[in-house]
């Protein structure tokens, strides 16, 4: 009996924590493919001195804002993610918990520990290691997630004469951290111009990015939005034992954190930040500068299963994006849908993709740009208008039946089937 096709998906993130890659892998395994996720092993950043081993979401020694302690009922060992069996098995049963063990049950994971942690040498090392792995293993299709893995995937595709797929999660050349460095942007534009037209099969995370790539390269990609799986969730106990605002996702340049943290001085709720990224040091400096050590909690990077209680129990979610480059303006991150599925209103941007969602279902408060005053006013609006707040929560429950991964998954499978036939 012939083996099912083996699909290798290369990304620069850690496949234990990257929810979008976990969803794609799960979907492809359910469709009958063998799947390997290839990425880096991320050692999650935790609050300094806060977590002994065994307290991934806040252990008994970690005090929350104003002395509140995150509930230990949701605490789990960060090492549990690393200890998950990195094997290949059948798809996870319907309703299985999301998180590292769920992805381990359906897709093989290959996680490299790079010697270099950032910069050109990091990208060079990771691309080389991805290339060597793909060259030395049987692969029937390669998928590059964003431009930073596209070169090794293209090389392997040509050498092995196998199909290739491009997953445009970002308009990479328009990332804020890329736009801010003209020489770096010039280099990534060369990669984009050279490589994207050579990937006839692909999909983009939103309509705006698909249209921009078509305008640039006359290439038509499907739209597969990064939506949350629709299922009954057990949110567990409130990890903070009190109302709070939530920011989840990459703590990167251009995500509005340089305005959000100062804005907390005028907001009478604590802020929980779930994630890590290239703006972490600046965030900690801002917290210290504004005297917010007792009001802002950093959990570090959490696996999806550990993030759920924080999302479901928040008063409101924050999805802030500075307009520095088209990628931010066109963005449609999964946190927007995570907040909807958790039934919590959100403060987000009046940008094209968010507006599309808001026009169908009013699920939050839109702000025109990221400023301290806009953030404060939006949160205050939610606090002082309980009728609006309740209506937004009700709208979220309706919206999640329209905006969910079950709606998007068939389009994803069509892309891979077409690529394998080409």
Secondary structure in CASP SS format (residue, H / E / C, confidence):
PFRMAT SS
TARGET T0000
AUTHOR 0000-0000-0000
METHOD secondary structure of the structure
MODEL  1
X C 1.00
X C 1.00
X C 1.00
X C 1.00
X C 1.00
X E 1.00
X E 1.00
X E 1.00
X E 1.00
X E 1.00
X C 1.00
X C 1.00
X C 1.00
X C 1.00
X C 1.00
X C 1.00
X C 1.00
X C 1.00
X H 1.00
X H 1.00
X H 1.00
X H 1.00
X H 1.00
X H 1.00
X H 1.00
X H 1.00
X H 1.00
X H 1.00
X H 1.00
X H 1.00
X C 1.00
X C 1.00
X C 1.00
X E 1.00
X E 1.00
X E 1.00
X E 1.00
X E 1.00
X E 1.00
X E 1.00
X C 1.00
X C 1.00
X C 1.00
X C 1.00
X C 1.00
X C 1.00
X C 1.00
X C 1.00
X C 1.00
X C 1.00
X C 1.00
X C 1.00
X C 1.00
X C 1.00
X C 1.00
X C 1.00
X C 1.00
X C 1.00
X C 1.00
X C 1.00
X C 1.00
X C 1.00
X E 1.00
X C 1.00
X H 1.00
X H 1.00
X H 1.00
X C 1.00
X E 1.00
X C 1.00
X C 1.00
X H 1.00
X H 1.00
X H 1.00
X C 1.00
X C 1.00
X C 1.00
X C 1.00
X H 1.00
X H 1.00
X H 1.00
X H 1.00
X H 1.00
X C 1.00
X C 1.00
X C 1.00
X C 1.00
X C 1.00
X C 1.00
X C 1.00
X C 1.00
X C 1.00
X C 1.00
X C 1.00
X C 1.00
X C 1.00
X C 1.00
X C 1.00
X C 1.00
X H 1.00
X H 1.00
X H 1.00
X H 1.00
X H 1.00
X C 1.00
X C 1.00
X C 1.00
X E 1.00
X E 1.00
X E 1.00
X E 1.00
X E 1.00
X C 1.00
X C 1.00
X C 1.00
X C 1.00
X C 1.00
X C 1.00
X H 1.00
X H 1.00
X H 1.00
X H 1.00
X H 1.00
X H 1.00
X H 1.00
X H 1.00
X H 1.00
X H 1.00
X H 1.00
X H 1.00
X H 1.00
X H 1.00
X H 1.00
X H 1.00
X H 1.00
X C 1.00
X C 1.00
X C 1.00
X C 1.00
X C 1.00
X E 1.00
X E 1.00
X E 1.00
X E 1.00
X E 1.00
X C 1.00
X H 1.00
X H 1.00
X H 1.00
X H 1.00
X H 1.00
X H 1.00
X H 1.00
X H 1.00
X H 1.00
X H 1.00
X H 1.00
X H 1.00
X H 1.00
X H 1.00
X C 1.00
X C 1.00
X E 1.00
X E 1.00
X E 1.00
X E 1.00
X E 1.00
X E 1.00
X C 1.00
X C 1.00
X C 1.00
X H 1.00
X H 1.00
X H 1.00
X C 1.00
X H 1.00
X H 1.00
X H 1.00
X H 1.00
X C 1.00
X C 1.00
X H 1.00
X H 1.00
X H 1.00
X H 1.00
X H 1.00
X H 1.00
X H 1.00
X H 1.00
X H 1.00
X H 1.00
X H 1.00
X H 1.00
X H 1.00
X H 1.00
X H 1.00
X H 1.00
X H 1.00
X C 1.00
X C 1.00
X C 1.00
X E 1.00
X E 1.00
X E 1.00
X C 1.00
X C 1.00
X H 1.00
X H 1.00
X H 1.00
X H 1.00
X H 1.00
X H 1.00
X H 1.00
X H 1.00
X H 1.00
X H 1.00
X H 1.00
X C 1.00
X C 1.00
X C 1.00
X C 1.00
X E 1.00
X E 1.00
X C 1.00
X C 1.00
X C 1.00
X C 1.00
X C 1.00
X C 1.00
X C 1.00
X C 1.00
X C 1.00
X C 1.00
X C 1.00
X C 1.00
X C 1.00
X C 1.00
X C 1.00
X C 1.00
X C 1.00
X C 1.00
X C 1.00
X C 1.00
X E 1.00
X E 1.00
X E 1.00
X E 1.00
X E 1.00
X C 1.00
X C 1.00
X C 1.00
X C 1.00
X C 1.00
X C 1.00
X C 1.00
X C 1.00
X H 1.00
X H 1.00
X H 1.00
X H 1.00
X H 1.00
X H 1.00
X H 1.00
X H 1.00
X H 1.00
X H 1.00
X C 1.00
X C 1.00
X C 1.00
X E 1.00
X E 1.00
X E 1.00
X E 1.00
X E 1.00
X C 1.00
X C 1.00
X C 1.00
X C 1.00
X C 1.00
X H 1.00
X H 1.00
X H 1.00
X H 1.00
X H 1.00
X H 1.00
X H 1.00
X H 1.00
X H 1.00
X H 1.00
X C 1.00
X C 1.00
X C 1.00
X C 1.00
X C 1.00
X C 1.00
X E 1.00
X E 1.00
X E 1.00
X E 1.00
X E 1.00
X C 1.00
X C 1.00
X C 1.00
X H 1.00
X H 1.00
X H 1.00
X H 1.00
X H 1.00
X H 1.00
X H 1.00
X H 1.00
X H 1.00
X C 1.00
X C 1.00
X C 1.00
X E 1.00
X E 1.00
X E 1.00
X C 1.00
X C 1.00
X C 1.00
X C 1.00
X C 1.00
X C 1.00
X C 1.00
X H 1.00
X H 1.00
X H 1.00
X H 1.00
X H 1.00
X C 1.00
X C 1.00
X C 1.00
X H 1.00
X H 1.00
X H 1.00
X H 1.00
X H 1.00
X H 1.00
X H 1.00
X H 1.00
X H 1.00
X C 1.00
X C 1.00
X C 1.00
X E 1.00
X E 1.00
X E 1.00
X E 1.00
X C 1.00
X C 1.00
X H 1.00
X H 1.00
X H 1.00
X H 1.00
X H 1.00
X H 1.00
X H 1.00
X H 1.00
X H 1.00
X C 1.00
X C 1.00
X C 1.00
X E 1.00
X E 1.00
X E 1.00
X E 1.00
X C 1.00
X C 1.00
X C 1.00
X C 1.00
X H 1.00
X H 1.00
X H 1.00
X H 1.00
X H 1.00
X H 1.00
X H 1.00
X H 1.00
X H 1.00
X H 1.00
X H 1.00
X H 1.00
X H 1.00
X C 1.00
X H 1.00
X H 1.00
X H 1.00
X H 1.00
X H 1.00
X H 1.00
X H 1.00
X H 1.00
X H 1.00
X H 1.00
X H 1.00
X H 1.00
X H 1.00
X H 1.00
X C 1.00
X C 1.00
X C 1.00
X C 1.00
X C 1.00
X H 1.00
X H 1.00
X H 1.00
X H 1.00
X H 1.00
X H 1.00
X H 1.00
X H 1.00
X H 1.00
X H 1.00
X H 1.00
X H 1.00
X H 1.00
X H 1.00
X H 1.00
X H 1.00
X H 1.00
X C 1.00
END
